[in-house]
Amino acid sequence: MTDRLRFTAVALAAVCALSACSLAPTYKRPEADLAKSWSTQAGAADTSQLQDIPWESLYTDTHLRGLIRTALERNHDLRIAVARMEEARALWGVQGADQLPSATMSLGRTASLTPAGIVNNSATPVRLNRYDAGVNLVSFEVDFWGRVADLTKAAKSSYQASAEDQRVVRLSLISDVANGYYLVQDLELRSQWTVQTAQGRQQAFDLTLRKQALGAASDVDVATAQAALSAAQGDQLSTERALQQARNALALLVGGRLSADLPEPAPLDAQNLTLAWGANLSSDVLLRRPDVRAAEQRLVAANANIGVARAAFLPRLQLTGASGSASTSLNGLFDSGSRSWSFVPTLQMPLFDWGRTTGNLDVAQARKVQAVATYEKTLQQAFREVADLLVARDTLQQQLASQTSWVESQQQRLRVMEVRYQQGAANQFDLLDVQRDVWSAQQSRVQVLRQLLGTTAQLYKALGGGEA
């Protein structure tokens, strides 16, 4: 390497080392006006390691675990989110490459014919035949003001925001599959009870018709039995329709048909979800939520773009060069004395752009204001979501205890009515009415239990729990 080339390489390295003095404002996380913690009726709980608790530890039902694993592999929304994250990662890499010089290798031939009298009044045509081979320094910007570095930082923050968006989709998918599964189980139980109710009403209607034939029942009795049967059949069809739709929705979340090879589902009463999470919890936990972190990364990107807009007011130094060999013949391309080189530094300075540069800075600053407001809104919405879920969890626990007592009292009432029916002190209609009340109480309890399980699943997601 010649002294000139060494000097050029050292100078280029020094320029690169001295560059990237960012003009972006110093980033500071906005302070959100939130309470320090949530007040709940439950006792204190240690949730400091909530994010380290995998979803497999929350959901103990092996059937549900299988559904969630399948959804994580096949769900379309999650696949789209992962692809978007990979796209943002690639764009970050592309932008980061602009911080370093890039070179290309070329080999070419130039041939031309100029008529006589054009070049130096030549009496004959001038022919030119030239071969070139070399390494070219692609136009490289010396980043004195940190413009390229800020662009790279913005691209990196956009990628990190996209990664958090992917995690939002993942956590939401896990919660949605669990809620869809609980809804299917709820409707399956309700479907069984509506079938039993319709069968009982059919028996009562048939008995009323026989009594009418014997003169022991009036037309009013038959119409009443018919109305009760029709209502029961309508409830049966409505519940069956809702059940099929819930199964279709769950299949869509899973990403295809539900597998028949999964273990048998555990009953709703056997679902063991820890309900103490979130009690007396500091609101700082919200900073770990993926949607909050995504909003902050977008704010970081907006802050970096201000530096990009500010740098546009200052000069930009572009370096372009080449080093290689040139010859009039291909055979002599690498002979002694054929070396060629070029070095073209270009300094660009904005002069008149009729407010374009100023407008771009105003745009960048306005977008940062939007990003700040979006971050604060996301944080406040997250606080409200957790607060609502904590209230729902506490009240649903109390409501479940009340519903359980109601079911037990209705079952005791049914046992008494069955004894009276066997002794002839009550008729079949009385027995059917009590059975209907028992089933109604059981349905209400199951609905509350399903809501409680779903609330726990949503609370786990709202607190940013689970593995990325």
NULUM-477416 format. One record per atom (N, C-alpha, C): x, y, z. Coordinates in steps of 0.2 Angstrom, whole numbers, plus 5000, padded with zeros to 4 digits. Layout:
BEGIN
XYZ ...
***
This chain:
BEGIN
500449945000 500050005000 500450065000 500350114996 500750174995 500650215001 501050265002 500950315007 500350355006 500150375000 499550414999 498950375001 498950304999 498350265001 498250255008 498850245012 498850245019 498550305022 498750365020 498550425022 497750435021 497550415015 496850415014 496450375018 496650305020 496350265024 496350285031 496850315033 496950335040 496450395041 496450445036 496050505036 495250485036 495150435032 494450415032 494250375039 494650345042 494450315048 494450365053 494850415053 494750465058 494150505057 493950525051 493350555050 492750515053 492750455051 492150405054 492150405061 492750405065 492750405072 492550475075 492650525071 492450595074 491750615072 491450575068 490750585066 490250565071 489550575070 489050555074 488950595080 488950655080 488850705085 488050725085 487650685088 486950695087 486650755089 486150785085 485850845086 485150835089 484950765091 484350745093 484250775101 483650795103 483550815110 483750755115 484050765121 484150715126 483450685128 483450615127 482850585128 482750575136 482050585138 481850575145 481150545144 481050495148 480450465148 479950505151 479350515148 478850565151 478550535158 478350575162 478050555169 477350555168 477050495169 476350485169 475950495175 475450535175 475050545181 474650485183 474950445187 474650375189 474650375196 474150335199 474250315206 474850265207 475150265213 475750225214 475550145214 474950135216 474750065216 473950055215 473749995215 473049985215 472849955221 472249975224 471949955230 471449895228 471549835231 471149785230 470849755237 470349705236 470149675242 470549615244 470949595240 471349535241 471949555245 472349505248 472949515252 473449525247 474049545250 474649565247 474949495243 475249505238 475549455234 476149475231 476649435230 477249445227 477249435219 477249495215 477149485208 477749515205 478349525208 478949555205 479149505200 479049445200 479349395195 478749375190 478249415189 477649395185 477849385178 478349425175 478449415168 478849345167 479149325173 479549265172 479149205173 478549205174 478049155175 477749135168 477949075165 477749055158 476949035159 476649045153 475949025153 475848955154 476248915153 476148845155 476048835163 476348875167 476248875174 475548905176 475248945172 474648975173 474048925172 474048895166 473548845163 473748775164 473448745169 473548675171 473248625166 472648645163 472348595159 472748575153 472848515152 473348495146 472948505140 472348495139 471948505133 472048585131 471948625136 472048695134 472748715132 473248685136 473948695134 474048675126 473748615124 473848595118 473548645113 472948675114 472648725110 473148785109 473448805115 473848865115 474448855111 474748795112 475348775108 475248775100 474648745098 474448745091 474348815089 474048855093 473848925091 474548965090 475048955094 475648995094 476048975087 475848915085 476248885079 475848905072 475148915073 474748915067 474348985066 474349025071 473849075071 474149125066 473649155062 473849195056 474049265058 473749295063 473949355066 474649355069 474749305072 475449305075 475949295070 475849255065 476349245059 476449315056 475949355055 475949415052 476449465056 476249465063 476649505068 477349485068 477549425067 478249395067 478549425061 478249415055 478549435049 478649515049 478149555052 478249625052 478949645057 478949605062 479549615066 480249595062 480249545058 480849525054 480949585049 480349605046 480449665041 480849725044 480549745050 480849795054 481649785056 481749725058 482449705059 482849715053 482649695047 483049695041 483149775039 482549815040 482649885038 483149915043 483149895049 483649925054 484449905051 484449845049 485149825046 485349865040 484849875036 484949915030 485149985031 484850015036 484950085038 485650085042 485750035046 486450035049 487050035045 486950005039 487449995034 487750065032 487250115032 487450175029 487950215034 488050185040 488550215044 489350195042 489350145038 490050125036 490150135029 490750145026 490850155019 490750085016 490550085010 490450025006 490750034999 490949974997 491349974991 491149924986 491249934979 491049894974 491649874970 491649824967 492149804962 491949804955 492249834950 492049844943 492549824938 492349804933 492749784927 492349804921 492549854917 492249884911 492649904905 492249914900 492649934894 492249994891 492650044889 492350104885 492550114878 492150114874 492350124867 491950174863 492250224859 491950274856 492250294850 491850324845 492150354839 491950424838 492350474837 492250544836 492450564829 491950594825 492150614819 492750654818 492950664812 493550704811 493350774812 493850814814 493750884815 493450904822 493250854826 492850874832 493450884838 493850834838 494350844843 495050874840 495150934843 495750964841 495850974833 495250984830 495250984822 495650924819 495550864822 495850814819 495650794812 496050774807 495850764801 495550694800 495650654805 495350584805 494950574811 494450524810 494050504816 494550484822 494250504828 494650484834 494250424837 494650374838 494350314841 494650304848 494250284853 494450274860 494250204862 494750174865 494550104867 494950104874 494550094880 494850094886 494550044891 494950004894 494749954899 494849984906 494449974911 494549994918 494349934923 494749924928 494649884933 494749914940 494349904945 494549944951 494049934956 494149964962 493749954968 493450024969 492850034969 492450104970 492150114977 492350164980 492050184986 491350224984 490850184986 490150214985 490050274989 489650324987 489550384990 489450374997 489850405002 489850395009 489750455012 489350465017 489250525020 489550525027 490050575028 490350585034 489850615039 489750575044 489150595048 489350645054 489550705052 489750755057 489250765062 488650775060 488050795064 487650735067 487850675065 487450625068 486750605064 486750635058 486150625054 486050545053 486550515050 486450445049 486350405055 486750425060 486750385067 485950385069 485650445069 485050455071 484550415067 484650415061 484250375056 484250305058 484850275060 484950205062 484650195069 484650245073 484350235080 483550235079 483350275075 482550275074 482350205071 482750185066 482650115063 482650065069 483150065073 483250015078 482650015083 482450075085 481850085089 481250065086 481150075079 480550045076 480549975076 481149945075 481149865076 480949845083 481249875088 481049855095 480349865096 480049925093 479349925094 478949875091 479149855085 478849795081 478949735085 479449725088 479549665092 479049665098 478949715101 478449725107 477749715104 477649735098 476949725095 476849655094 477349615092 477349545091 477149515098 477449535103 477349505110 476649525112 476349585110 475649595112 475249545109 475349535102 474949485099 474949415102 475549395104 475649335107 475249325114 475349375118 475049375124 474249375123 474049415119 473349425117 473049355115 473449325110 473249255108 473149205113 473649205118 473549155123 472949165127 472849235129 472249245133 471549235129 471549255123 470949235119 470849165118 471349125117 471249055116 470949025123 471249045128 470949025135 470249045136 470049105134 469349135135 468949095130 469149085124 468749045119 468548975122 469048945125 469048875127 468548875133 468548925138 468148925143 467448935141 467348975136 466648995133 466348925130 466748895126 466548825123 466248775129 466648775134 466448735140 465848755143 465748815144 465148845147 464548825143 464648845136 464048825132 463948755131 464448715132 464248635132 463848615137 464048645143 463648625149 462948655148 462848715146 462148745145 461748705140 462148685135 461748645130 461548585133 461848545137 461648485140 461048505144 461048555148 460448575152 459848595148 459948625143 459348645138 459048585135 459448535134 459248475131 458848435136 459048435142 458648405148 458048435149 458048505149 457448545150 456948535145 457148525138 456648515133 456348445133 456748395135 456548335136 456048325142 456148365147 455648365153 455048395150 455048455147 454448485144 454048445139 454448405135 454148365131 453648305134 454048285140 453648235144 453048265147 453048325149 452548355152 451948375147 452148385141 451648405136 451248335134 451648285133 451348215132 450848195137 451048205144 450648195149 450048235149 450048295147 449448345147 449048315142 449248295136 448848275131 448448215133 448748165136 448448105139 447848125144 448048175148 447548195153 446948225149 447048265144 446548295141 446048245137 446348195135 445948135132 445548105137 445748105143 445348075149 444948125152 444948185150 444548235153 444748265159 445448255161 445748285167 446148345166 446148365159 446548435158 446148475153 446248535153 445848585149 446348605143 445948645138 446348665133 446848715135 446748755141 447248805143 447848765146 447748705149 448248665152 448748645146 448448625140 448748595135 449148655132 448848715131 449248775128 449848795132 449748795139 450248815144 450848765143 450648695142 451248645142 451548655135 451148675130 451448685123 451948745123 451748795126 452148855127 452748845130 452748805136 453348795139 453848745135 453548705131 453948655127 454248695122 453948745118 454148785113 454748825116 454648855122 455148905124 455848865126 455748795129 456348755130 456648735124 456248725118 456548705112 456948765109 456648825110 457048885107 457648895111 457648885117 458248895121 458848845119 458548785118 459048725115 459348745109 458948775104 459248785097 459748845098 459548895102 459948955103 460648945106 460548895111 461248875114 461648835110 461348795106 461748755101 462048795096 461648845093 461948895088 462548935091 462548955097 463048995101 463648945102 463548885103 464048835104 464448825098 464148815092 464448805086 464848865084 464548925085 464948985083 465548995088 465548975094 466048975099 466648925097 466448875094 466948825092 467248845086 466848875081 467148905075 467648965077 467449005081 467949055083 468549035086 468548975090 469148945093 469548915088 469248885083 469648855078 470048905074 469748965073 470049025069 470649045073 470549055080 471149075084 471749025084 471548955084 472048905084 472348905077 472048925072 472348925065 472148865061 471548835062 471348775058 470848735063 470748675060 470348625064 470648605070 470148595075 470448575082 470648505081 471248495084 471448425084 471048375088 471048315086 470648265090 471148225094 471748235094 472248195098 472448225104 472048285106 472248315113 471948275118 472248285124 471948255130 471248275132 470848235136 470148255138 470148325141 469748375140 469748435143 469548425151 469848465155 469648465162 469048515163 468548495167 467948535168 468148605171 467648645170 467748715172 467948715179 467548675184 467748685191 468448655192 468748615188 469448595189 469948635187 469748695183 470248745181 470548775187 471248775188 471548795194 472048855192 471748915191 472148975190 472249015196 472849035197 473049075203 472749145203 472349155208 471949225207 472249275212 472849265215 473049315219 473549365216 473649355209 474149405206 473849475205 474249525206 474049595206 473749625212 473749585218 473549625224 474049665226 473849735228 474249785231 474949795227 474849795220 475449795215 475549865213 476249875213 476449945211 476349955204 476150015202 475950035195 476550035190 477150025193 477750025189 477849965185 477449915187 477449855183 477149865176 476749915175 476549935168 477049955163 477649975166 478149985161 478449925158 478249865160 478549805157 478049775152 477449815152 476949785147 477249805140 477149755135 477349765129 477049815125 476449835126 476149895122 476449955125 476549965131 476850025134 477550025131 477949975131 478649975129 478649995121 478149965118 478149985110 478050055109 477550085113 477450155113 478050195115 478450175120 479050215121 479550205116 479650155113 480150145107 479950185101 479350195100 479050245095 479250315097 479150325103 479350395105 480150405105 480550355106 481250365105 481450375098 481050335093 481150345086 480950415084 480450445087 480250515085 480750565087 481050555093 481550595096 482150595092 482350535089 482950535085 482850565078 482250565076 482050595069 482150675070 482050705076 482150775076 482850785075 483350745077 484050755076 484150755068 483850705065 483950705058 483650765054 483150795057 482850855054 483250915055 483550915061 484050975063 484650975059 484950915057 485550905054 485450925046 484850925044 484750945037 484951025036 484951065041 485151135041 485851145040 486251095041 487051095041 487351065035 487951085033 488251055027 488350975028 488350945022 488450875022 489050855017 489550815020 490150795016 490050725013 490050715007 490050655003 490650635000 490950575002 491550554999 491450494994 491750504988 491650454982 492350454980 492550384978 493250374976 493250314972 493850304969 493950234965 494750224965 494950164965 495650154964 495650084960 496150084954 496150024950 496650034945 496550004939 496950004933 496550024927 496950054922 496550074916 497050064910 496850044905 497250024899 496850024893 497150034887 496850034881 496749964878 497049914881 496949844879 496849804885 496449754885 496249714890 496949674893 497349654888 498049624890 498449664895 498449734894 498849774897 498549814903 497949784905 497549814911 497949814917 498349764919 498749764925 499449764924 499649794919 500349804918 500649864922 501249874922 501549924926 501449994923 501250044927 501050104925 500350114923 499950064924 499250064922 498750084928 499050104934 498650114940 498250184939 497650184941 497250244941 496850254947 496650314949 496250324955 495950394954 495350404958 495050464959 494750474966 494650534968 494450544975 494050614974 493350604975 492850664974 492550674981 492750724985 492450744991 491950804989 491350794991 490850844989 490450874996 490550934996 490150975002 489551005000 488950985003 488351015001 488051055006 487851115005 487551165010 486951185007 486351175012 485751205010 485751275009 485451305004 485451375002 484651395002 484351384997 483651404997 483151344995 482751325000 482251264998 481551285000 481451355001 480751385002 480351355008 480751335013 480451315019 480451245020 480651205015 480651135015 480951105022 481551125023 481951095029 481651115035 481451185035 481051205042 480451165042 480051155037 479451115037 479551045040 480151015037 480250945040 480450945047 480750995050 480850995057 480251005061 479751045058 479151055062 478750985062 478750955056 478450885056 478750835061 479350835062 479750795066 479550805074 479550875075 479350895082 478550885083 478150895078 477450875079 477350805081 477750765077 477650685078 477950665085 478450705087 478650685094 478050705099 477750755098 477150775103 476650725102 476550695096 476050645096 476250585099 476950565099 477150505102 477150505109 477250565112 477250575119 476550565122 476050595118 475350585120 475150515119 475350485114 475150415113 475450365119 476050385121 476350345126 475950355133 475850415134 475450435141 474750405141 474450405135 473750375134 473850305135 474350265132 474450195132 474550175140 474950215143 475050195150 474450205155 474050265153 473450275157 472950215156 472850195149 472350145147 472550085151 473250065151 473450005154 473250005162 473350065165 473250065172 472450055173 472050085169 471350075169 471150005168 471449975163 471349905161 471449855167 472049865170 472249825176 471749835182 471549905183 471149915189 470449885188 470149895182 469549855180 469549785181 470049755179 470149675180 470249655187 470549695191 470649685198 469949685202 469549745200 468949745203 468449685201 468549675194 468049615192 468249555195 468949545196 469149475199 468849475206 468949525210 468749525217 467949515218 467549555214 466849545214 466649475211 466949455206 466749385203 466849335208 467449335212 467549285217 466949285222 466749345225 466249345229 465549325226 465449345220 464849325216 464849245215 465449215214 465449145213 465249105220 465449135225 465349105232 464549115233 464249165231 463549175232 463149125227 463349125221 463049075216 463149005218 463648985221 463748915224 463248905229 463148955234 462648945239 461948935236 461848975231 461148975228 461048905225 461548875221 461448815218 461348755224 461748765229 461648715234 460948715237 460648775238 459948785241 459448755236 459548765229 459048745224 459148665224 459748635225 459748565225 459448535231 459448565237 459148545242 458348545241 458148605238 457448605237 457248555232 457648535227 457448485222 457348415226 457848405231 457848335234 457148335238 456948385241 456348385245 455748375240 455748405234 455148405229 455148335227 455748295226 455748235223 455448185228 455548195235 455248155240 454448165240 454248225239 453548245239 453248215233 453548215227 453348185221 453248105221 453748075225 453648005226 453047985230 452948035235 452348015240 451748045237 451748075231 451048095228 450848165231 451248195234 451048265237 451248315232 451548305226 451748355221 451648315214 451448355209 451348335203 452048345199 452048315192 452648315188 452748385186 452248435185 452448505184 452848535189 452648525195 452948555201 453748525201 453848465200 454448435199 454948465194 454548475188 454948505182 455148575183 454648615187 454848685188 455448685193 455448645198 456048645202 456748625199 456648575194 457248555190 457448615186 456948655183 457148705179 457548765183 457348775189 457648825194 458348795195 458448735196 459148705198 459548715192 459348705186 459748705180 459948785179 459448825180 459548895179 460048925184 460048895190 460548915195 461248895193 461248835191 461948805189 462248845183 461748865178 462048895172 462248965175 461948995179 462149065182 462849055185 462949005189 463548995192 464148975187 463948935182 464548925177 464748985173 464249025172 464349085168 464849135173 464749135179 465149175183 465849145184 465849075184 466549045185 466949055178 466549055173 466949065166 467149135166 466749185168 466949255168 467549265173 467549235179 468149235183 468749205180 468749145177 469349115174 469549165168 469149195164 469349235159 469649305161 469349325167 469649385170 470349375172 470449315175 471149295177 471649295171 471449265166 471849255160 471949325157 471449375157 471649445155 472049475159 472049465166 472449505171 473149485170 473249415168 473949395167 474249425161 473849435156 474049475150 474149545151 473649575155 473749655156 474349675161 474549625165 475149645169 475849625165 475749605159 476349595155 476649525156 476249475159 476549415161 476749365155 477049315157 477249265152 477949275148 478149225145 478749235141 478749265135 479249305132 479149335126 479249285120 
***
